[in-house]
Amino acid sequence: MAEVWPALLGLCSGMALFLYSVKITSGSLQAIAGEKLKSVLAKLTGNRIMGVLVGAGITALIQSSTATSVMSVGFVNAGLMDLYQALWVIMGANIGTNITAQIIAFDVGAVAPIIALLGTFFCLLTKDKKLRSIGEAIAGLGFIFVAMSLMKDSMEPLSKMDIVKETMSSINNPFIGIIVGIIFVIIIQSSAAGVGMLQAMAMSASGAQLMTLDQAMFIIFGLNIGTCVTAVFASIGGSRNATRAGMLHMTFNVIGTVIFTAAYYVLPITEWVRALSPNDVARQLANIHLVFNLASTIILLPFGQYIVKLVKFIVPDKKGGDDSVYCLKYLNPNMISNNNQVGTEVLIAALCNEISRMLEMAGNNVQRSIEAVLENNEKTQQVINDTEEYVDYLNKEISYYISHAMVFDMSEKHAVAMSALFKITGNIERMGDHAINISGYANLLEKKGLKLSDKARAEVSQMVATTKDAYNILLGSKPGSVHIKMAQMEQKIDDMTEDYREHQLERLKSGVCSGDACVIYSEMLTDFERLGDHMLNIAEAAAESKLVTLKLPEEAPEVESKGKGKDKIAAAKA
């Protein structure tokens, strides 16, 4: 009994060191890889085979399938990746994560302190961030082996205890083993640590007798399922597709577990794995982990569309819209957290998509407000007001994300992009204000019993067409040509405003329109001219950074009218 407490303390210390070392190694490797790695993940996943290879390669490089899964969730939420691409990456991540267990299977306990010492000296002797990250990765790898040695030595006296023997023998059916694996990995938040502990037990002299390979296999299945919880949590607060992306990993591993559990009763899976390395139990555990993930990917790869359909069934589209009416479609709080794993470029892309939504809504509201002057409609007025509230909400939320992101250490090009996005957001919000001004003129005309002349109404119709053309330029042109085209359009708006003012004065002199109507029309032209200025400001700001791209969103957002009947009206459709 005297040996138990030191052994238990050693096991806990080894586990703590192992978890910390894995975190340090993974974080350092991600720092070495940099932002470009995350861009590669988003761009090279269109083909399913390429997606699996990229997911496996990146996970092997950064030593964290959880990080890869969380990045995939972020990309889906940002609109940079669809569910199919995310699934291919997740399949690859399951394969790439096996590298840790394979490395651990090499029993290099004797040289582990030397590896850790070399990495530590490397960190201390250099000031370069990249080189320091390399040193941290080397030191982390060394400490992983030190932790394994510590856990292995601690398992020796513990494995002789009756309570430990009874506990291990009670894990005698697949379901219990899977549940144990799930619970354990949820507690320690690392499937690599779970497999590592099983390997440490196998490496100890008497520990290998405590658990059969069959028992360990089902615990490993549970570890694979439990490790998906982090990605599910990361999807909370995101879009429905982001939530589905978080569920993809768990669904894939659950299906794989069901297949392997069924196969276990008809195929000698453990015998095949044991034959690969007969005298090395730690390697057998690493191989069972690899075989499970590799075979699951090969079997399920052709059925990716059905897995996505299943996840869509599990996480259906919301009926009746969001409870809060207003929502962010591409941004979520994880993107500006201290441990943001999607990267600054992905955050910028998400901001661009969200701002494009805002611009689309504000633009359609401007057109709607000008049309309201021609045909005063109570429902249209209500939608204009509700959409303006939505635009104000988006302005507030997007500005919050930009201001919080600017706190983080970022490159000059990222800072320039953030500054440009901030300017764009402010100009869009002011455009929304002009839409409210113009719709107010429609109310004023009705209140005073005034009407615009037929020629004035024709000019108003031309304003609608011109603003629509301007928005198509902002949201549909190639980044390099937007500024030039928008400058030409802004000049056209200025010329139209000047011509229309002259026409209105001529109509006033000829008695075609009243003085009050002339004043209202003149104010409307002023708002029209200001809209052109704001659109040019947006184009100029977008031209400041190659990372800023405004484009039409795939789906038009909806605004719930707060008028009679609570009618739901598509606010992004003219």
Stockholm file with secondary structure:
# STOCKHOLM 1.0

chainA/1-574         MAEVWPALLGLCSGMALFLYSVKITSGSLQAIAGEKLKSVLAKLTGNRIMGVLVGAGITALIQSSTATSVMSVGFVNAGLMDLYQALWVIMGANIGTNITAQIIAFDVGAVAPIIALLGTFFCLLTKDKKLRSIGEAIAGLGFIFVAMSLMKDSMEPLSKMDIVKETMSSINNPFIGIIVGIIFVIIIQSSAAGVGMLQAMAMSASGAQLMTLDQAMFIIFGLNIGTCVTAVFASIGGSRNATRAGMLHMTFNVIGTVIFTAAYYVLPITEWVRALSPNDVARQLANIHLVFNLASTIILLPFGQYIVKLVKFIVPDKKGGDDSVYCLKYLNPNMISNNNQVGTEVLIAALCNEISRMLEMAGNNVQRSIEAVLENNEKTQQVINDTEEYVDYLNKEISYYISHAMVFDMSEKHAVAMSALFKITGNIERMGDHAINISGYANLLEKKGLKLSDKARAEVSQMVATTKDAYNILLGSKPGSVHIKMAQMEQKIDDMTEDYREHQLERLKSGVCSGDACVIYSEMLTDFERLGDHMLNIAEAAAESKLVTLKLPEEAPEVESKGKGKDKIAAAKA
#=GR chainA/1-574 SS CTTHHHHHHHHHHHHHHHHHHHHHHHHHHHHHHHHHHHHHHHHSCSSHHHHHHHHHHHHHHHTCHHHHHHHHHHHHHHTSSCHHHHHHHHHHHHHHTHHHHHHHTSCCTTTHHHHHHHHHHHHHHCCCHHHHHHHHHHHHHHHHHHHHHHHHHHHHHHTTSHHHHHHHHHCCSHHHHHHHHHHHHHHHSCHHHHHHHHHHHHHSTTGGGTSCHHHHHHHHHHHHHHTTHHHHHHTTTSCHHHHHHHHHHHHHHHHHHHHHHHHHTTSCHHHHHHHHSTTCHHHHHHHHHHHHHHHHHHHHGGGHHHHHHHHHHHSCCCTTSCTTSCCCSSCCGGGGSTTCCSCHHHHHHHHHHHHHHHHHHHHHHHHHHHHHHHSCCHHHHHHHHHHHHHHHHHHHHHHHHHHHHTTSCCCHHHHHHHHHHHHHHHHHHHHHHHHHHHHHHHHHHHHTTCCCCHHHHHHHHHHHHHHHHHHHHHHHSCHHHHHHHHHHHHHHHHHHHHHHHHHHHHHHHHTSSCHHHHHHHHHHHHHHHHHHHHHHHHHHHHTTCTTCCCCCCSSCCEEECCSGGGCEEETTCC
#=GC SS_cons         CTTHHHHHHHHHHHHHHHHHHHHHHHHHHHHHHHHHHHHHHHHSCSSHHHHHHHHHHHHHHHTCHHHHHHHHHHHHHHTSSCHHHHHHHHHHHHHHTHHHHHHHTSCCTTTHHHHHHHHHHHHHHCCCHHHHHHHHHHHHHHHHHHHHHHHHHHHHHHTTSHHHHHHHHHCCSHHHHHHHHHHHHHHHSCHHHHHHHHHHHHHSTTGGGTSCHHHHHHHHHHHHHHTTHHHHHHTTTSCHHHHHHHHHHHHHHHHHHHHHHHHHTTSCHHHHHHHHSTTCHHHHHHHHHHHHHHHHHHHHGGGHHHHHHHHHHHSCCCTTSCTTSCCCSSCCGGGGSTTCCSCHHHHHHHHHHHHHHHHHHHHHHHHHHHHHHHSCCHHHHHHHHHHHHHHHHHHHHHHHHHHHHTTSCCCHHHHHHHHHHHHHHHHHHHHHHHHHHHHHHHHHHHHTTCCCCHHHHHHHHHHHHHHHHHHHHHHHSCHHHHHHHHHHHHHHHHHHHHHHHHHHHHHHHHTSSCHHHHHHHHHHHHHHHHHHHHHHHHHHHHTTCTTCCCCCCSSCCEEECCSGGGCEEETTCC
//
